[in-house]
């Protein structure tokens, strides 16, 4: 029976569509032309300009601080949440489950807006702390979902076996459950880390003076045409690190 | 483990995430709705007392075209994304294990790369001096002075671009569970490839279609960065107005009233999905 080629053709087209703009960006980061309409020769110029742009590196440092601390907090909270959701069946977990899923579908602008309302009304000054809180909040649900997926494959009789062999409940969790769950937790953490680095909208709402994260910096650089090619260079580095991250987390998922 | 200890243990394990989301998700959402009934003060905060004035302001007919645009752009984006994502999900689920991993990675990577950068990539691609404009002019596909940026069409294009992975991933998850033997059966019984696809595969993954549609639609409803960056002045969406009220006018109650409306628009389709799934579960039992 002849199988239609159409789905394969559309798939190739979609993947081309997804990557073409990114590809053009990468090529143009080495293009001497300012707007990248034509190839005017190879240059490292934009990377040198990027290297010299101190405020970009400062923003990167702020972004990394927030991303690392927020994803660690989200990993702890998310793992506990996933464990509770998987282990217990009750009205409490029904509510819990709903609360975990809702942020996944809440548009960014609403989450940013409502957190801003909270901080304004309680008089909390926006800054690093408020960004961190916002990031933990939207990462939490993603980590929970990833860990929950891993828990569904976990064989809980292994815990009983450990108990039968004389392990205390705490020891069984530490020596059996956690090591087997670790790849899932790390994958969740990596996802949280990427989401945190990526976020613009929510951060924009809850940021204060002196807390310009990398996406906020990129957004303000876009307003001046002088720095557009520098954004190309920065984007290329960011896309390269995304590739690295995706490869790393897919390896983590496969090993488990 | 003693059963009497269980409720306490359950609360202990559930409490951290439950409390966090209660304080930083539920309470803020309620606050937004309450703020819509408060007067604005000039410092961008909230004045004392309660008022219905903001709700009257929001009923400004000037919002109607924006509301309409928000809905048709979101609806059109959802339809285009589904039309593209269905064959992709089909192809992915139909491929061998290795190919499947590669395709999945290819879909996920653009989805994980920075959102602003993806929008920026289109902005520079469609720029009057950019490569795509030059190419299309050289091929005589568009007139010499055509401007590709700053149309509602540009907003639609970039919305589709950014939302496509959100449509592909849930559809793929559904297609992975689909029994492809059914397709062969349909073909054996004389169905053409297209009718087998539309009459057997599409109904088979309808739950995936529903969650992809809601995901894309809801994400689009709240957009403001895309219309702001690649759209013209006449292409504002509801999100643009909310951001404008917060940051330019510093009128938190007005922004809250708009956000409250958006929140209802988001929760209603969600409710439909939850009810549908509950119904489906009952049906399965």
Interface residues (C-beta under 8 A of the other chain):
Chain A: X1 X2 X3 X4 X6 X7 X8 X10 X11 X14 X15 X17 X18 X19 X20 X21 X22 X24 X25 X28 X35 X36 X37 X38 X76 X77 X78 X80 X81 X83 X84 X87 X88 X90 X92 X93 X95 X96 X99 X100 X102 X103 X105 X106 X107 X108 X109 X110 X111 X113 X114 X115 X116 X117 X118 X120 X121 X133 X134 X136 X137 X140 X144 X169 X194 X197 X198 X200 X201 X205 X215 X218 X219 X222 X228 X231 X232 X235 X238 X239 X242 X243 X245 X246 X247 X250
Chain B: X1 X10 X11 X13 X14 X16 X17 X18 X20 X21 X22 X24 X25 X26 X27 X28 X29 X31 X32 X35 X44 X45 X46 X84 X85 X87 X88 X90 X91 X92 X94 X101 X103 X105 X106 X107 X108 X109 X110 X112 X113 X114 X115 X116 X117 X118 X120 X121 X122 X123 X124 X125 X127 X129 X130 X131 X133 X134 X161 X164 X165 X168 X184 X187 X188 X193 X194 X197 X214 X215 X218 X219 X221 X222 X223 X224 X225 X229 X239 X242 X243 X246 X252 X255 X256 X259 X262 X263 X266 X270
